[in-house]
Amino acid sequence: MCGFVGYVGQVENREKVLVNMMNTIVHRGPDSEGRFVDDTAALGFRRLSIIDLSEAGSQPLYNEDNSKVLVFNGEIYNYQELRKELVAAGHIFTSNTDSETLLHGYEEWGEKLLARLRGMYAFVIWDKKTKKMFGARDIFGIKPLYYAHMNDTLMLASEIKAFMEHPNFVKEFNEDALGNYLSFQFVPTNETFFKGVFCVQPGHYFTYEDGQLEIKRYFEPHFTGNNKKSFEEVVDDVEQVMKESVEMHKISDVEVASYLSSGVDSSYLTYLGQVDHTFTVGFDEGKYSEIQDAKEFAASINMENDAKVISPEEYWENLSDIQYYMDEPVADPAAIALYFLSEEASKKVKVVLSGEGSDELFGGYNIYCEPLEHTRFNIIPMPVRRALGRFAENHMKVGTKGRGFLMRHGKTLEERYFANATNIFTEKEANRVLKKGCEPKIQQVTAPLYARVKGKDPVTKMQYLDLHLWLVHDILMKGDKMGMANSLEVRVPFLDREVLKLAETLPLDYKVRAPKTKVALRGAAEKVIRSKTAEKKKLGFPIPIRVWLKEEKYYNIVKEMFASEGAKKFFDTEYLNQLLEDHRNGVNTNEKTDNSRKIWTVYIFLVWYDRYFGHGKPVHPQMKRDAVASTL
């Protein structure tokens, strides 16, 4: 929907500082802007008009006596229901926006408002009378909210880059985050790669008063698995709650379209949404493209599909600009593909539906089958399995069949699983590649999460971790940043409070029956879409990185980056180059264990570091293009 920035504290040229901060996120809201500035606080807003397209929907918004000021990014899907309650309580509305519901809702219910909200949101309310700020982030973390408390100033923004325009902000690289990044491919905590900059975690709110910042959790998922209904009844319930969620996520004053891959999640949403347009991207390499399958499915339900083939050249050429939009490196190659997908969609629409969250809620990742398979092997006493695991790690060649199996099964779930599609570098490998080394920190991140689901089945434990780590810091991060880079709002109907309520009750058998995943969801989808799509195994977003890294052109691009000052500062470049050479020479051809993901994780970090720390203040891509155009 938009983006916002703000600060509480003293600084010269208050409005100019605010405008400069706003200009860094103009891509989030190109339709209009708004500002509030007083002697203590300043709030700035960039608008992407979606609900109530009139000027009345512009922000900041004020309550009846102008004592409270709101900036808000997101959508509240049950705002009409809440609005009726608030009008009955005597509140006076001046617009038809969902945004205003937050303002009057906070007046009426305080922080208890948050328990009533159904939507995606990050918002801030400034009380001019009490000089108190209140802000919150939605229960899943769909919308971002960052803060920095430096030099007697609290800074807030939808994107970190805005802080760099504030004179009281000190830009300093947080090297301590690098070790976990190499393992997770993202920073897995509320920390960021900027010292002193944090994200408000999902399901948390904050208050700031008299220089004191207090953050509290207001929501936590609770997986009970206590649903006693028959499988058929549960499938009907899934169908019903998804129909309702999609209907609510289509509330808009502009057209709503849909992303479409070849998998069950986006296909089911597309069918339920009955949208007019769908969008798909892929690559020329056969197994790395879902375009044909997506087009076939769209045709089967009589919908249009716009597809784009991403060339290797444009993929690589846009990496630096994409890192600008991301704020922090996320070494998921799908993030770059999402940039092109959102760019394609933004040519025709402002809003799309997307399938994020279904795997975490309904048990969709293939790795969730692992604890339910090979159970006979687990009869072997753990000390013996640990010894076999150590032997495999230290004496079996990487890529050897069975090596990974023995290593994983030589550890407990709590020791080996820390997020879907991660474990890029082991802690031992990260310590080896970093010049300063790194202390093992993975279990510092995961242990508190596992403690909250102690006694649950292994799949539920994995879901809980992924909801808090992989979903927040990879899936939703890239979904928001890549959509907003192209002024496109991405809505995620699976990540809905009512859908979660049902998903929390599903017993293990309704989620995973190895090798089948998302059992109940697939059952609901198969009632209305073709079986070929409903039953398709989880694929992810296939990107031919491992192929490109063997080609002369891209091999040389990476090799040059590995010789850069940034690489020399943080990494053992001899080790990095050996990884690159071994990959090029096909030393390990196992697609699951070759060096491509390690190489990519380091390379993306270096591209990001060069953009944010290599040339002073990072420059917005549009400003770069304008500067080049002015010289022609």
PyMOL commands that set and color helices and strands:
alter all, ss='L'
color gray80, all
select helices_A, chain A and resi 14-23+26-28+55-57+79-88+99-116+160-165+175-184+231-249+264-273+286-288+291-300+312-317+319-326+334-346+358-362+366-372+377-379+382-395+403-409+413-416+427-433+442-452+458-468+470-485+497-503+508-510+519-526+531-534+545-548+552-561+565-570+573-584+596-613+621-631
alter helices_A, ss='H'
color red, helices_A
select strands_A, chain A and resi 2-8+32-37+41-47+61-62+68-76+119-127+132-137+146-150+153-157+197-199+204-209+212-217+256-259+277-282+304-309+351-353+489-491
alter strands_A, ss='S'
color yellow, strands_A
deselect
rebuild
show_as cartoon
